[in-house]
Amino acid sequence: MGLLARIRKEWFIIGIVLVILSAKLQPSIGVKGGPLKPEVTIAYIAVSLIFFNSGLSLKTEELTSALLHVRLHLFVQCFTLIFFPLAIWLLLKVLALTAIDQWLLRGLQTVSCMPPPVSSAVILTKAVGGNEAAAIFNSAFGSFLVRQFFFLFHLGSSSSVPFSSIFSQLFMTVVVPLILGQVCRRFLREFLERQKPPFGAISSAVLLMIIYTTFCETFSNPSIELDPTSLLLVGLIIFSIQISFMLLTFAFSTRPGSRFSPADTVAIMFCSTHKSLTLGIPMLKIVFEGYEQLSLISVPLLIYHPAQILLGSVLVPTIRSWMTSRQKVHTHIYTHTCTVRTVLKLTLITSLLLHNMAAPCQH
């Protein structure tokens, strides 16, 4: 792959690095009261645009068709809503005794409450050949609204912003734009399917703007310093969490009696362990508005997002090979079962015919 092709493929990760460097060089542009007016353009317009874009891009019929796979949805939601936050909470009790920056640990706590991403979990599931509809449902709808309120319940009470204020802003900038996007899609469906607008690129570009203003606030405050050692340790912890949880979901979804197909297992692995940067950063912006340490809280999520894409991309060939081999086994077993049933039916029919032919002879 050439350099230009690599840049096009990894433009978002490169963009994150560039906007952080830009914020470091000229933080006054993106601070409150600065030329960008982030208290209006980011807090309301940019966040609303991301969720309107999500509502406009999601295919309602695919989400509806995936709705009936209840067992898979329950598995994913229980893992992400209960097990993931509880496991991280227990881990943080141990990490709190170390010298790791406490705001980075707070950020790790917020990561555990994030929903799966609409992008990477679905894209990787599709790349492997897994249950794409189930991945879409769990990433974009199944845990979307539930997770926002769950996130608010866990973290909003510790915020300096009143619960009612957060709830109203959350409703106006998340729920309303999402519903409007779905309504608009009903009227623009043919146009959208024909033109195929770059919804992912639009959301990512807006997200870069949010990240830029977040770090402008940080770099404009000289009292905030990021400890390199803490950053390295958090990065290693995040990789360990992702690998451990992927192995755990794989083990549970493939155990005897689970009744999940190989395609279901793929969707479960990615949806249960991936966390959304697109939804997460705006949520952090809402809940921790006014915090000087907002960017430190955001750092674990900024690490988690590229790490999950990198790890998932590396594992795609291996998971695809596993799924293909498992499907062949299932096909062989199904074919063998059908063959046995056919032989038994033919034997039964033959014996009945012989019995009927023999009956007149006896008379």
N, C-alpha and C positions, 0 to 999 in steps of 0.2 A: 504494500500500500504506500503510495507516494505521500510526500509531506502535505500537499494541499488537500488530498483526500482525508488524511488523518486529522488535519485542522477542522475540516468540515464536519467530520464525525464527532470530534471532541470539543466543538466550539463552546459548549456551555461550561465545561470544566475550565477551559482557557478563559472564558468570560468571567468566571468567579474570581480567578487570580487577578485579572486585569482591573476589575472594579474595586477589589480590595486595595490594590496598589494605587489606583486613582484616588480612593478615599484617603489613603495615607498621605499622598502628595498635596491634595487640596480638600481638606475636610470641611471647610466653611461653606462649600457649595450645597452640600446635602444635609446640613443641620437644620434644626427648627428655626424658622424665621429667615433661612437662607434663600437663595434664588429659586431652588426647586420647590420650596414650600411643602416639605414632606408631610407636615401635619394635616394637609388636605389632599395633595396629589397621591401620596402613598397610603395613608391611613384609610382613605375612603375610595378614591378613584381607582388606584392600581389594584388594591385587594378585590374590589368589586369586579373589575375587569377580568381577573384571573378566574373567579368563580362563574361569571357569566360565560366566559369562554369554555369552561368545563361543561356547563349545562348545554351549551350549543353543540359541542362536539360529541357528546355521549349518545349512542344509539339506544333509544328507549326500548325498542323491541328486543334487542339482545339482552338487556338487563332483565326484561320481563321473562324471557325464555329461561334465563338462568335462575330465576326466583324459586323454582320448584326443587332444586337440589339442596334440600334443607339440611341434610346431614353434613355436607361439605361446608355449608355456611356456618353451621353451629360450631364445627371444629375450628374454623379460621377465627370466628369471632370470640370464642372462649379462649383461644390461645392468645390473641392479640389484646383482648379487653381485660382478661384476668391474669393469665399465666405470665405474660411478658412484663407488665408493670410490677407484678408481685416479685418476680425473679430479680428485676433491676433494683427494686426497693431493698431487697435483702442484700444484694451486692453492694449497694451504696452504704449500707450500714457498716460494712467492712472497709470500704474505700474511704469513708469519712475519717477513719483512724490514720490515714496516710497523709502525705504532704501535698496531695493533688489539690489544685485550686477548687475551692468549694463552689464557685459559680459554674465551673465546667461540670462538676458533678450535678449541679442543679439542671444544667442543660441536658445531661445524660438522662435525668429523670423525665424531662419533657419529651425526649426521644421515645421513651417507652410508651407514651400516651398518644403518639401520632398514628394516623391511619395509614394503610398501604397506599402507595402512589398510583395514580391513574396511568402513569407512563411506564416506568421500568418493570413493575410486576407483570403487567399485561404484555408488554413487548417481549420480555424474556420467556413468558409462558407460551406465547405464540411462536417464538423462535425455536423452542424445543418441540412444539407440536402438542402442547398440553391442552387442558380444558380452558380455552380462551374466554368463553362466555362466563364461566364461574369466576375467573380472574377479574373480568370487567365488573361483574356484580359486586364482589367483595371489595374491590379497590375503589370503585367509583360511586357505589350506591349503598351496598349492604352495611358498610361501617361508616359511611360519610357523615350523615347527620348525627348518628348515635355517638360516634367518636368525638365530635366537636363538643358535645355536651359533657361527655365523660372527661375529656381533656379539661374543660372548664371546671368541672366538679373537683378534680384532683388538684388543679393549680390555681384556679381563680380565687379561691378563698385566701391564698397566701399573697395575692397581689394587692397593691395599694389602690387599685381601681375597684369601685363598688361592684358587687355582683350584678345588680340591675343594669348598670352602665355598660358592663362588658356584654351582657346578654343582648341588650338592645342593639349595640354596635355589631355584634356577631350576627344577629338576625338580619340586619339591613345590608351588611357587606358580604355575607356568605349565603344565607338561605334565599333571600329575595333574588339576588342575581342568578343563582342556580336555577330557580323555578322559571325566571324570565328567559333564561337560555333554552330550557326545555320547551317552553311555549313557542319561542321564535323558531326553534328547529322544526316544529310541526308545519310551519308555513314556508320554511326555506329548505325543506328536506331535499328536494330534487336538485336545487341549485348547489347545496353543500356537497351532495354525493357526486355531482358532475365536476365541480371546480376543485374539490378537496383542499380547502384552505389549510395552511400550516398551523393548526391549533396549538400543537406542542411548542413550536418555535415562538409563537406569540406569547404564550404563558411564560416560557423561559426568559424571554426578553424583558417582560415586565418584572419577573422575579429578580433578574440581575439589578434592576433599578432599586428594588426593595433592599437587596443585600448591600448595594452601594450606600444608600442613605443610612442603613443600620451601622455600617462601619465608619461613616462620616461622624456619627454621634460619638462613637468610641474614640476615634483618633483626635477628636476635638477636646476630649477630656484627658488631660495628661496624668490624672491620678490612677488611670486604669492601665495595668501592665499584664501581658500574657506570658506566663512562665513556660519556656520551651520544654522543660522536662515534663510538666503537667500535660502539655499538649501531646507530646509523644506517647505518654502512658495512656491517655484517653484514646488515642488512635489505635493502640494495640488492644485495648479493652474492647473497642468497638468491633474490630476484626474478629476477636475471640467470640464475642456475643453472636455475631452473624453466622460464623461457622458452626458453633455449638447448637444454635437454634435451628439451623437448616438440617443438621444431622438428626436432631430431636424430632422435628416434624416428619422427616423422611421415615424414621423408625416407627413412629406411631401410626402413620398413614399406610404403611406397608405390612404391618403386623397381621398375622392370621386372624381372620374375622373382622377386619376393618371394613371390608367391602368397598374400598376405594379403587378405582381403576388407575393404571399408571398415569393417564392424562390428568386425573383428579389430584394425584400426588404432586405432580409438577405445579399445579395451580396453588395447592396448599403450601408448598415449600416457599414459593416466592411471595404470596400474599400474606403469609403469617410472619415473615421475617423482614420484609421491606418496609421502609418508612418514607412518608411523603415530604419532600422539601417544598414542593409547590404549595401544599396546604399548610405545612408546618410553619414556615417563615411568617406568612401573614397572621397565623394564629398567635405566634409569639409576639408579633408586633402589636396585636390587640391586647393580649393578656398582660404583657410586661411593658406596656407603654409608660414612659417616664423613668424606667430603670436605666441607670448609667451603665450597668453591666449587661445590657441586652445583647450586645454582640458576643460576649463571653458565653451567655446562655445559648446563643445560636450556634456556637462553634461545633459542639458534638453533632448536631444535625447536619451542618455543612460538611463534616467529615463522613458521617454515616451515608449520605446520599451517593457520593462518588464511589465509596467503598463497596456498597451493595451492587452498583452497576458493574464495577470492575470484577468483583467476585462472581457475580451471576454470569457475566460474559465469559469468564474463564471456564466456568462449569457447564456452559451450554452443550458443548460436544459430548462431554461425559454423560450428562443427564439424558441427552437425546439417544445415545447408544443404549443406555439402560432401558429407556422407555420402549425403544424399538424391539429390543430382545424380549422384554416382558410381554409386549403385545403379540409377538410371534408365539410365545408360550401359551398365552390365552387363546390365540387362534387355533393352535395345535390341539389344545385340550378341548375347545369347542367342537372342532372338526372330528376329533376322536369320539367325543360323546355322541355327536350326531350320527356317526358311522355305527356305533354300538346300538343306538336306538333303532336305526334303519334295519340292521341285521336282526334284531329282536322282533321287529314288526313283520319282516319277511318270514321269519321262522314261524311266528304265530299264525300268519295268514296261510302258510304252506301246510301247517299241521291241521288247521281248520278245514282246508280243502280236502286233505287226505282223509280226515275224519268223515266229512260229508260224502266223499266217494265210497268209502268203505261201508257206510251205513246201509245203502240199498243192497249191497252184496250179502250182508248178514241176513236181510229179510228174504 
